[in-house]
Amino acid sequence: MNEPRLPWTEISPKAYQALAGVGAAIAKSSLGPTLTELIQTRVSQLNGCAFCVDMHVRDLRRHGETWQRINSLSTWRETRLYSQRERAALNWAETMTELVGNHVNRDADFDALKSQFSDQEIVELSWVIAQINAWNRMAIGMQSPVAEKEIA
């Protein structure tokens, strides 16, 4: 396991607190904690952020999510374990995370969202995706360690 590179939350506490403030606003959104955590986990998987995957899987378990759905999240397209609403959100999360080489017409992905979410929810969902991408980049760049401990 790599050691953390810098104590980034201490070196730049105002930026850290501002990003945490986005998280507090997201927590009050109409999306609900389970959908929010599914999205944060999936984006963290795509980005390869071990620290964030670990944290959000733990949060999913605290919210009562099943191991089967958690374990199948990386293959969500191949299962029937996720609702149409969740599938539209997961697709949007992937679309908005994998930007490089993916500058194609995103209208179909957006249309799938429009059939499941209100305009406000789409914006809130997009903030969830933007925020977790920022957290992933900081945690990966600064090598935030994963503590070895049991997951309930």
Secondary structure, DSSP 4 states (H G I P E B T S, - for coil): -PPPS--HHHHSHHHHHHHHHHHHHHHTSTT-HHHHHHHHHHHHHHHT-HHHHHHHHHHHHHTT--HHHHHTGGGGGG-S-S-HHHHHHHHHHHHHH--TT--S--HHHHHHHHTTS-HHHHHHHHHHHHHHHHHHHHHHHTTPPPP-----
